[in-house]
Amino acid sequence: MGGHLLVVGMARSGVAAARLALRKGFRVVCTDRRPDAPRVDGCTHAYGEHRAEDFVNAAQIVVSPGVPARMPLLQQAIAAGVPAVGELGFAASYLDCPILAVSGTNGKSTTTHLLGQLMNQGGVRTFTGGNIGLPLSEAVDGGFECAAVEVSSYQMELPGSFRPRAAAILNLTPDHLERHGTMDNYGAHKCRMFARMGPDDAAIVPAGDPRLRRLADAEPGRRLLLGSSPGVRVQGDELQLSGVHDPGPVAIGGFGLPGAHNRDNLAAAVLLAVCGGLWRRDIDVSTLRGLPHRVELVGERDGVRFVDDSKATNVESALAAYLGWTGPFVALLGGQGKAGANYDALVEPLRRARAVICLGAEGPAIHAALRRGEVEAVLVPGMAAAVAEARRLAHPGDAVILSPACASFDEFTDFEHRGRVFRQLALDY
């Protein structure tokens, strides 16, 4: 074949795409600004500086999600007629099983994880990955009967032929605006999941989000709703399904993940699973497990439970955790703030906290917002001091919840590192 396939960005997705391209017979060139980026045997590597000739002379370009589609060299190649696609779309073009997709600002990792478990539990050999865990390229030729795929807005900048049988957008709150510019543009990127759907494919959006409903209406697919009919509603210890091949109730009383937001995540996962072919009789929610660092009970000490929700890197995620917790708690908030974060929104749910501890670079701003709302809070420099103060203030029967509403990069390498340190500090006798 003429030309080469160029893979741009050699993080995990880029490496997986390069390996898939080699298996499919392409001559592969990999490019990355990092001189020490991972290398793939059998590829040519152009590292440290992108070369214009690699772009304009390519037969096809595959772009990792961390690389913006507006990259000048990429745009020049597209203008010259070189086809470009994201890793997700590239992998999907070789995948011979149906895709069930999950997107949204918050909750998509947990929902995808629950969906994968439901499908496997129902006897469908299912790959779980995408924006979470394994790149979709690793599912190709794996003998899977279904793919449960988390999808980010970045991955929909260049979606290619990506077409899910069913796809859900859980919610839309301000995030990634430095890349997408406006909320409408951000939401429109999410809705690109629906762009290639046929009339029998399910395009699922929240009933209570007029922006998403309006943006989704510009795309094809059969509309189902989260929180209404046709679609799925949470009613006490049941889900009510409608508009699907097996409508009716699904018992969820045995579901073990805490918080109302996790019941909403479960509702979306169950709706997607039924759209993917499961029957209600196949579903047993009591066996489902959550992901690390998402409202995860990591242990107990002196009658106090410690809950790691380090993945809550924005205000909306933290709100879900604190609003959904039914017992007494001590809240830990702070880290590296995100542009436009509205900490005033935390005031009401934190009025019922036993104590609130603000930490890290954004600690003073959160502390000030809570004080304006007449919520008492303690300000400490970092995680070690925060956990020590939480131990002092918590009573037996309380939960100490790290749901920080901020990124982790002021003190930690990522949210997982932050969660591990929290667990160590909490349970280290």
C-alpha positions, 0 to 999 in steps of 0.5 A: 500500500502507498504511503504510511500510517502515522500515529500521533501521540504515543501514550497508551492509546497511541501504542495500542493503535500502532500495534493494531496498524502493524497487525493490519499490514500498515507501514507505521510511523510514530511521532511524539514531542517527547524524545523518550516516548514509548517505542513499538517494535516494527515502527519508525519513530520520529520523536522529539519534534514532529516532522511536517513530511510525516503528516502530509505524506501519510496515507492515514493519520491516527490521533491519540486523544491527548492530541487536539484536532486543531494541531496545525500540522494535523490540520494542514494534512487534513486540508491536503486530503489526508484522512485522520481519525482518533484511536477509538474510531480507528479501532472501531473500524476493525471491531466485529462486535457491537459497541455500547458506549458511555460518556458524560462529565461525571460517572462514565468510568463507574457506569462503563465498569458496571456495564461490562460486569452486567454483560459478562454476568449475562453470558456475553463475552465483553471487552471493557475499556476505551477512555478507561483502562485498555484502549479499544485497539486492544479489543480487535481480534480478541473474540469479544461478543460486545465492547463496553466503551467509555468515550471522552469528548476528546475521542470524538474530535475525530470519530471516524466510523465509530457507531455504537449500538447504544450510547448514553451521555450521563450528564454535562457540566463545565469541564475541558472548556480550555479545549472545547471553548463553550458548553454547546461545543463540548456537548456537541462533541459528546453527541457525535457518538450518535452521528452514525446511528441507524434508526434502531440504535439507542441514543440515550440522554438525561431527561432533565438536561435541555442542552443535551436533548437539543444537541442530541436532536440534531443527530440520528438514533432512537431517543431514550431518556435517563430519568423518564420514559421511554428509558429508565427511572429509579423508583425506590429499590427498583428501576423501571425500564420502558421503550426497550425489548424487555420493559418492566422493573429491575430490583436493585435493593442488593446494589452495594455502591453507596450514593444516589449518584451510583444508582443513577450510574446503575440505571444507565448501565442497566438500560444500556445492557438491555439495549445490548440484548440482555433480558431483565432476568439476566441482571443481578446487581448484588454482584456488581463492584465499583472502581477504586477511588470512586466513593470506595470504602478503603477501611475502618479505624476506631469505628470511623470509615474512610472513603476514597473518592479521589476521582472527584476532580471537579465540583459536580463529582464532589457534590454527587458524593456528599449529597449521596451520603446518608450518614454523618461525615467529615469532608476533605476538599482541595488540591489543584483548582480548575478554571471556573470552579464554583465552590459556593455550590458546596455550601448546602450539602456541607452544612450537615457535615461533622467537619470540613477540612480544606487542603492544598493549593485551592484550600484557601479558596474553598475555605473562603467560599464555605465561610461566606456561606457560614459553613465552618471549615478548617484550613490545613496545608496538605493531605497528611495534616488533613487526615490527622485532623479528620481523625481528631474530629471524627466520631465513631460511626462517621465516615471521613470522605475524600471527595476533593472537587479538585485535581491532584497535581499540586501534591500528587502525580494523579488522582490514583496516587492521591487516593493511595496516600489517603488510604495509607495515612488513614489506616496506618497504625 
